[in-house]
């Protein structure tokens, strides 16, 4: 069974040509990464943070992470950790689908990885209810299809439990998985929701500083102290912990912008960030 797209025609176009054109357009836009990425190739990457709003809004920022991934060493699996917005399913839900479909084609799910995660920790369960209508993992896949120049598989995780304890446990299991297969983690999240642009930027950049410096306790404290309406802290927390387990260096903020930079409406914005976590 394949997982059919849930938000095609809503978060992104329904046809392949229109979707390809939109991704290329946001990549070439003022907030996009075209001509601005300056990393050696091949690039050794543990993971990235990416937004998951409608591509017309957050796609320019997302293109920074995917332009970097297009330069990365070849991996077997992209582990996509997205927040569970709808509250359906288990606390860390995996997909039973053989593949996920987008207008750009089919991407296979690595069922060996799914089986390994389920057998390694009771945190994980296969529960397609969590993925059926959820967009946070889905919107990452067209970017992978557009930018990644080699065959790959995915392992989507819909994360309901956003606690630091769960993030740490997931990071440990993903580290075990990385000893079996080459993986890159994609932590799917948006930052501040529906506050004035100046306030959103101040809150977001403060917490992004903690993310980049791998200060997981300060990161969660920053969320609470600033009432940050970030929807995917669990995936980001997992990536921070994974980076520390790997004894890798600090992250790099590639791009930050808000929806106001796209539509010119700065009274109530959503914040978006692309962050790169290197190996070593």
N, C-alpha and C positions, 0 to 999 in steps of 0.2 A: 504493500500500500504506500502511495506517495502522499505527502502533505501538500495540499493545494494552497495557493496564496490567499491570505485573508484580507490584505489591505491594498492589493492592486486596484488602481482606479481611485484610490483615496490618498494614500501616502506617496504613491508613485504611479506613473502611467501603466495602463493595461497592455500596451503593445510593446514588442521588443524594440522597434525602431524609435518610438517616442521615449522609452526608458533610456536607451543608449544615448540619445541626443540630450536628454536632461542631465544625465550624469556627466557627460562631457561638458555641457554648458556650465554646470556649477563648478566643475574643476577649473574651467577657464575664467570664472567670475572673479570679482574683486576679492572676495573672501576665500577663493579656491587656491589650490596648491600649485597650479601649473607654473613652471619656471621658478618656483620658490623653494623647492626641496633641495637641500645641499648635503647629501649624505653619500659616503662611499658605497659602492655596489660590488659584491653582495653585502647586505646589511644583516647583522645578527640581531634578531628581535625575540623577546619573550612575550610581548603583548602590546596592545594599544587600547586606549579609551576612545570611544566613538559615540556621537549622538545618534538618536533614533527618531527624530521628528520627521515630518514630511520632507522629502528630499529637496524640494524647492526652498525650504527654510534652512535646514541643517546640513544639506549636502555639501556645500562649499567647505565647511569645517571638516566634515567626515572625509572629504577627499584628501586632506593632509595625511590622515592615518593610512589611507589606502594607497596613496602615492608612495609612502614609506614602505608599506608591505610589498609593493610591486618591485622594490629593490632588495627584498629580504632573501636570505637563504631559503631554498625550497624546503617546505615542511609537508607532513602527511595530513595533518588535521588542523582546522581552525575551530577552537573551542569557543563558542559564542555564549556569553553569559548575559542574559537580558532580564530585567525586572518583570515580575508577573503583575501586570496592572489590574487584571480582572479578578484575581483571587481564586481562580479555579485550579484544581489539582493539588499536588503535594508541594512540600517546601522547596525541593530542588528536583524539578521534573525533566526527565529526558524524553526523547522522541522515539517512538517505535517505527516511524516511517522509514522506508528504504531510501527515500530521496525527498528533497524539498524542491518544489516547482516555483519558478518565477517566470515572467514573460521572456527572460533571456535563456530559459532552459532549465535543465535538471541538475541538481547537485546531490551527490550521494551522501548519506549519513554513515559514518563509520560505526557499524554495529558492534564491532569488536571493542571499540572504546566505550560504547554504551554498556556493554556487558561487563567490562572491567570496572567501570565506575559503580555500577549497581552491586557487584560482588565485593567491592572494596570498602563500601561505607553504607550504613543504613540511612544516611542523609539523602541518598539518591533513590528515585523511583521512576519507572517508566510510566508516564501519565500524559496522554495526548490531549486531555482536556485543557491543560495549561498552555498548550501551543496552538490550539485550534483557532482562536481569534486574536492571539497576541501578536503585536507588531515589533517588539523590541529586538528580537532576533531576526525576524524576516527581513527588515529593511537593510540589514547588513549584507545580505547575500548578493543582491545585484551589484554592489560595489566590489565584492570579491570576484564576481564573474567578469566585471569590466576591467579590473586592474591586475589581478593575479595571473601571471603568464604561464602557469603550469597546472596540471591536473591536481585536484585536492578534494578532500572530503571535509565534512563538518560534523560537529557534535554540539547541537544547541541545548542549552540549559535554561529553563525558565525558572527564575529564582524568586520564590515567595518569601523565604526567610532571609532578611537582609542583615541579620545580626553579625557582629564581628566574630563571634565564636564559630558560626557556621562558615563564614568566609575563610577562617583559618583552617578548618577541617577540609573544606573543598580544595584549598591551595595545597595541602599535604597530599591529597589523593591525586590531584593533577600533576604534582611533582613526580609521583610514582608512575603515572601514565607517561610522562615525558621521558622516563627511562626506558620505555618500551617503543614509543613512537615520537617523531618530531612534531611538536605542537606549537601553536601561537594562540594566546588567549585574547579574545576581543571582549572587553568590558563595555557593554552598551548602556549608556546613561545620558540623560539630559541633566542640567544643573538647575538653577533657580527657575521657578515657574511663576509667571504673572505678577512680577513686581517691577517697579520703575527701573529703567536701564542702569542708572548710576548705582542704585542699591544692589541690583543683581551682580553687577561687575565687582563691586567691593566684596560681597559675600563669597562669590564664586572663586575669585582669584586668591582670597585668603585660604580657602579650603584646598584649592589646587596646589598651593604652595606646600601644604602638608602631604598631599598625594605624591608630588614630585620627589620630596625628600623622604618618602617611605615611612612617614610618621603615622602609623595606623591608629594609635590611641588618640593622637592630636587631631587626626582627620575626623574620627567619629565625634570627638568633643567639639570640634568646629561646627559640625552639622547641628548638634544639639544647641550649642551656645548661640548660633546665628539663625536658628530656625530655618535651616536650608532645606528647601523643598526639592531636593535632589532625589530622583526616582530610583536610581540604581547603585546605592552605596555598597551593596553586598558584592556585586561584581568587581567594583573598583577595589574594595577591601581585599577580595581574593587575589587580585593582581598584585597589590602591594605585598601581601604575605608571600605569594609565589616568588616575587622578585627577591625578597629577603631570603627565602629558603635557597634560592639559586645563588645567593651571595653575589648578586648583580648590582650594578651601579644605579644611581638615581634616574628618575624619569626626566623627560624633556617635554615641555609644553610646546606643541607645534603651532597651535592656533586657538584663540578664544574669540568668540563673537556672540552676539545675541540676535534674536529674531528682528530686533529693531534695525540692525545693520542691513537687513534684507528688505523689510517693508517700510522702513522709515517711521514706524510707530513705536515710540520709546516709553510710553506710559505703563505698558504691561508687556514684559518681554519674557522669553525663555532663553536661558544661557546654554551655550554649546562649547565643548572643548574637545580637542584632539591631543592626546598625550601618548608619547612613545616610551616604551620600557625596553632598553637594550639588553642584550646578553653581556655578561662579563662586567 
